[in-house]
Amino acid sequence: MNWTAVADVAGAVCMLAGGLLCLLAGIGMVRLPDVLARMHAATKPQSFGLLLVLLGAGLWLRSLIDLCTLLLVALFQLLTSPVAAHMVGRAAYRTGRLDREDLVRDELAAALRAAADQGPEENPRSTG
């Protein structure tokens, strides 16, 4: 067995495992009860699943231009996924779409109260 056959088998295993993780993330998005749990299912297993699929594709393709493209896709996924999850979590918190009794620590409530206590003239981040 040569190294290309081993790389092809490892690539197939990575792609299968990544596809399974992405499938589980999709099922979690449908089945989990609240925004915070769905946010977890949308970011963590889906991101790792995509990275496994990209690794498998890299093991199959093996050309420099393809590997650079796959690396860029992985980089943008890892940069944008946490930011999107953070924004979804903050929007759900501000609109009251989550159950606050499930929160262990609520650090955002104190920060929002402090910002509301400051007037718009004192708060430089205020747009109003």
C-alpha positions as CSV (number, residue, x, y, z in Angstrom):
1,M,0.0,0.0,0.0
2,N,1.5,3.3,-1.0
3,W,1.0,6.7,0.7
4,T,-1.7,7.9,-1.8
5,A,-3.9,5.0,-1.0
6,V,-3.5,5.7,2.7
7,A,-4.3,9.4,2.1
8,D,-7.4,8.5,0.1
9,V,-8.7,6.2,2.9
10,A,-7.9,8.8,5.6
11,G,-9.6,11.5,3.5
12,A,-12.7,9.3,3.1
13,V,-12.9,8.7,6.8
14,C,-12.5,12.4,7.6
15,M,-15.2,13.3,5.1
16,L,-17.6,10.7,6.5
17,A,-17.0,11.8,10.1
18,G,-17.4,15.5,9.1
19,G,-20.6,14.8,7.2
20,L,-21.9,12.9,10.2
21,L,-21.1,15.8,12.5
22,C,-22.8,18.3,10.2
23,L,-25.9,16.0,10.1
24,L,-25.9,15.9,13.9
25,A,-25.6,19.7,14.0
26,G,-28.6,20.0,11.7
27,I,-30.7,17.6,13.8
28,G,-29.7,19.6,16.9
29,M,-30.9,22.8,15.2
30,V,-34.3,21.2,14.8
31,R,-34.6,19.2,18.0
32,L,-33.0,21.4,20.7
33,P,-35.5,23.5,22.8
34,D,-34.1,27.0,23.1
35,V,-31.9,29.6,21.4
36,L,-28.7,29.0,23.4
37,A,-28.8,25.2,22.8
38,R,-29.5,25.7,19.1
39,M,-26.7,28.3,18.9
40,H,-24.3,25.7,20.3
41,A,-25.5,23.1,17.8
42,A,-25.1,25.6,14.9
43,T,-21.5,26.5,15.7
44,K,-19.5,23.8,17.4
45,P,-20.2,20.5,15.7
46,Q,-20.9,22.2,12.4
47,S,-17.6,24.0,12.4
48,F,-15.7,20.9,13.4
49,G,-17.6,18.9,10.8
50,L,-16.7,21.3,8.1
51,L,-13.1,21.3,9.1
52,L,-13.1,17.5,8.9
53,V,-14.7,17.6,5.4
54,L,-12.1,20.2,4.3
55,L,-9.3,18.0,5.7
56,G,-10.6,15.0,3.8
57,A,-10.9,17.0,0.6
58,G,-7.3,18.2,1.1
59,L,-6.1,14.6,1.5
60,W,-7.9,13.7,-1.7
61,L,-6.9,16.8,-3.8
62,R,-3.2,17.3,-2.8
63,S,-2.5,20.3,-5.0
64,L,-1.1,23.5,-3.6
65,I,-3.8,25.8,-5.0
66,D,-6.6,23.5,-3.7
67,L,-5.0,23.3,-0.3
68,C,-4.6,27.1,-0.1
69,T,-8.3,27.5,-1.1
70,L,-9.4,24.9,1.6
71,L,-7.3,26.7,4.1
72,L,-9.0,30.0,3.4
73,V,-12.4,28.4,3.7
74,A,-11.5,26.9,7.1
75,L,-10.0,30.3,8.2
76,F,-13.2,32.2,7.3
77,Q,-15.4,29.6,8.9
78,L,-13.4,29.8,12.1
79,L,-13.5,33.6,12.1
80,T,-17.2,34.1,11.2
81,S,-18.9,31.3,13.1
82,P,-18.2,32.6,16.7
83,V,-19.1,36.1,15.7
84,A,-22.4,35.1,14.3
85,A,-23.2,32.9,17.3
86,H,-22.4,35.8,19.6
87,M,-24.7,38.2,17.7
88,V,-27.5,35.6,17.7
89,G,-27.1,35.2,21.5
90,R,-27.1,38.9,22.2
91,A,-30.2,39.4,19.9
92,A,-32.0,36.6,21.7
93,Y,-31.1,38.1,25.1
94,R,-32.2,41.6,24.2
95,T,-35.5,40.5,22.6
96,G,-36.3,38.1,25.5
97,R,-36.3,35.0,23.4
98,L,-34.5,32.9,26.0
99,D,-35.3,31.5,29.5
100,R,-33.3,33.6,31.9
101,E,-33.7,31.1,34.7
102,D,-31.5,28.7,32.8
103,L,-28.6,31.2,32.9
104,V,-25.9,30.5,35.5
105,R,-24.4,34.0,35.4
106,D,-26.0,37.0,33.8
107,E,-23.2,39.5,33.3
108,L,-25.0,41.2,30.4
109,A,-27.9,42.4,32.5
110,A,-25.7,44.6,34.7
111,A,-23.9,46.0,31.7
112,L,-27.3,46.8,30.0
113,R,-28.6,48.4,33.2
114,A,-25.5,50.6,33.5
115,A,-25.8,51.6,29.8
116,A,-29.4,52.4,30.3
117,D,-28.7,54.5,33.4
118,Q,-26.3,56.6,31.4
119,G,-28.1,59.1,29.2
120,P,-27.5,59.2,25.5
121,E,-25.3,62.3,26.0
122,E,-23.0,60.3,28.3
123,N,-22.9,57.1,26.3
124,P,-20.6,57.6,23.3
125,R,-21.7,54.3,21.7
126,S,-25.3,55.5,21.7
127,T,-26.7,56.4,18.3
128,G,-29.8,58.3,19.5
